[in-house]
Amino acid sequence: MMGLKFVAHSVLLAVMIAVCFGGERLAKLRLTEISVEEAVVRPNLVPNFSFEQVSSDGFPVGWRWDKRNTDATCTVDEREARSGKRSLKFTNGTPFGAHVYGTLWLAEPITLKPGKPYTLSVYVKSEDHGIAWVGGGADWQFRLRIPATQGKWQRIWMTFVPSERDANFVLRVVTESPTKGFWIDDLKLEEGNEPTPCLPVEGRILLEPNRAEQEIERDGEFSLAFTLFLPEPLPKATLQAQIGRFASLRKQISLPQGTWQVTVKGEAIGVDDLPQVATLRLVQGQRTSAQMTVRFFSPQNASARLADLRQKLPAFKRQLDELRAKGMDISYPLVTFTVLENFVNYAEEDIKHGEVRRAFMQIADMETMTKRLERELSEALAGKRILPEVPRWTGTERPKIVGPSFIAPTVFPTRPLSPIPRPIFFVGYGHFGQVRADIEKFPRYGVNIIQIEFGPNSVFPEDGVVSDAPIRGTLNVLDRAAKAGVAVNLLISLHYFPQWMLDKYPHLRKRRFGFLQYCLHAPESQDLLKRYIAQIIPPLKEHPALHSICLTNEPVNVEEPCEYAEREWRDWLSKRHGEIETLNKRWQTNFKDFNEVPLPNPLASSQLNRAIFYDFVRFNQEWFASWHKRLADAIKAIAPDLPVHAKAMTWTMLNDVDVRYGVDAELFASFSDINGNDSVNFYSHGTGEFAQGWLLSAMAYDLQRSVKDAPIFNSENHIIPDRETRYVPAEHVRAALWQGAVYGQSATTIWVWERTFDPLSDFAGSIMHRPACAEVVGRTCLDLNRFAEEVTALQKAPPQVSLLHSVSALVWDGGRYTECRNALYTAMTFVGVKIGFVTERQLERGIVPDTPVLFVPNIVHLSDAAFETLLRYKGRIVLVGSGDLLSRNEYGESRATERGKVKDWERLEFEYAKTTWRDLWIRLLTKLKAWGVQPLVEVRDRKGEPIWGVAWRCAETPKGIIVNLCNYRQDSVTVTLWRDRRQVFAVDLVSNGQKTRQFALTPLQVRLLQVK
């Protein structure tokens, strides 16, 4: 039977649809052929894949379930099934948190062949699936994420190649966050690079598309594939295919029992990209049908639409020139025009390279932008629209750091000879060749900073050879940048280490995580880095366009032990513990002297007892900060006024699982002039509670601002994931940038201003493929600088509450601490209070918090020195959690918590993996008011009730109260403002200046209001 094939050109009904556009463009869509051939079906390695075999306890035979630390459920559902009589339904009500999940797994591992490709597929049905996946392998590295399927069964799959570590493959399903329910059925694991049909377990005809959605990126022939399962011969039947309203085709068939591949072929030329439904029906007494959604991305259609856009550009330029001649500041429309002018060419390049789908995403954005620009320019020329004036940095003087701000001379384009010093918000891009090439364009794009880099390997290319080429190239960039009014942050990229150094000093080769791939403790590496700094800083230090120096890129210190680190470790232990007996008591060990104590290997830190690991974490954090400080001091010795910072990843400052990386926000602040970081905030694409992943950056920024009153500089701002192919709305980018500024980010360079045609490149999906996002970056930069004083007031507003940040808790209490902290932070964000942090290290130094309320988030372990300072705190301490909080010190030793004031401290119940942020939010709405903490202005819904999901912060200024709002919800809301129990009017500063008492906030919309 293999290779049996039936082809018919059939009875053609309404074979073609032809549509004229503009009298010239002809779009053609027709179906030409239906063919049927026997399908290839590879064996399924998963036993009981359809969950039809159920044991006496009602659970699928061969599978195991553990809800672990969640309230998740896994049940056999006999009301839903893709095939057979049953499927598995999962629910989960437990908030997402580190190590918080429920899991189903196959009791017997499946033996895989290392190096061979395998494809894992599963049918899923979901609307509100939360975070869930199917997969396995060592460290659970292969994860097939479960998507939303709009309540329909849909097959999803992934292909992977196992290694020796994955040979005993434990297949599992994991739910990690709240879901009302998702279903799975017909799991299949098979050899090969693509899925083959998963045969239904019962004897009924089954017809389904091979893909629920198909995209066709070409003009000409296309084909759509369906699978037909016949449990018995089909002597006579009809296949009917249709796409859209008019193109259809019919075929008579007679088939034996088996599994068949049905291919519908057609031709499409110039068809638009609107989704169309393709339907295949099997008629044989009763009807069986299957549907898929098809989108045609026609190069012909795309090119014609780009030509229309290009034709409008000369008229736009004439209108802009006319407005400029009238003395108007054309900054805002110029941003839109510049994006159109450049991205029309980029989209054409995409078409030529086969990236037609990507071109269509850009075209749709540009068509919307074009209509808006036409309206703005015509209204401005008619005197019906006032174009706002925007202050710009002059480029003649390096900004000075004052609190959270960069202060420097600014001018308005209409008054270029009257500089005024004021706060400047720097927004721009990194990090490679394209930012250097586009310096002169960036003011027209509306942005004003770039990050560039070079490293030691280019200055010291060979032993004994020094090259000044990188320095000369950088000076050229700085000169061009100063003329353009664009600041330059220089990453000195210490990870670009000379190969000849590793060859000359083999002991520098150490196993490490991260970018820095050489022994940091060795004197040879440290000497080379100091020589590098001494070579590059003198010729660059005075240049006004040089904004600052970034010392390291995503620094972490996880290195296998070396002799130098061993000595430093033992010296540190001696200073910390004084006597070896003290160490032994704290660690529960029996070392004779400090020279016996080995340096733990952080590559295997999970094997350590917590007391030893705690000391290692403290040592590692302090040593890594001191390593950075030596580099910063080397720069300061040459250029005392040149600001320095490091690009530390925010999650390494906050996550318990990342505490071993050696990054501490407070210690990094000690050598920095700027609170540097690298952070992430991705669009949620409709999944989860919030429209974007705002929490990490907001919390990290508040932590950094609490340990140093200095600007935040996120110099690698990840707002779009690498290789993201889905559409990302401009509202997400604006909210990420605007809210970042409100929380202290006064400078940022976005990853990444590069284009590529390689789908595997880190540049794929970048902002340079997204015109609406590029436009909103420029317009947001203009808005931030136009309202710099108001945003700065929000940055400077003092915290009203503090959260305790504890390294001891990160080490000992782990997820129970971080989950409670995150939930508290989220809850208080939607109460409108300014949140700060107090750190364990600050308490150890005797610094007493000055906020009226201090929250202790489910912390059991806190150092003795920090605890003693807590006892001196005059405000209200609120213990949030369950059990004996603060009952143990940094070494796990018991502490009597009932002495002194401790018994009088407030309690707020929180149960790990059960209490949600919404539970805390409801309690805090009343508790905070009772404790005398409330925002200057309250945000409520249209009925005057509290509203979740809208973040707001307030600041008092001479002109009135500034209120900043952002809707993080997935839906729109109507909000009202209240002060002193009365509804009040507000003026929208950014958009129109009109007064309003009630207004709508769409998802991720931000508003800057003034209440008098």
Order of alpha helices (4+ residues) and beta strands (2+ residues): beta-beta-beta-beta-beta-beta-beta-beta-beta-beta-beta-beta-beta-beta-beta-beta-beta-beta-beta-beta-beta-beta-beta-beta-alpha-alpha-alpha-beta-beta-beta-beta-beta-alpha-alpha-beta-alpha-alpha-beta-alpha-alpha-beta-alpha-alpha-alpha-beta-alpha-alpha-beta-alpha-beta-alpha-beta-alpha-alpha-beta-alpha-alpha-beta-alpha-beta-alpha-beta-beta-alpha-beta-beta-beta-beta-beta-beta-beta-beta-beta
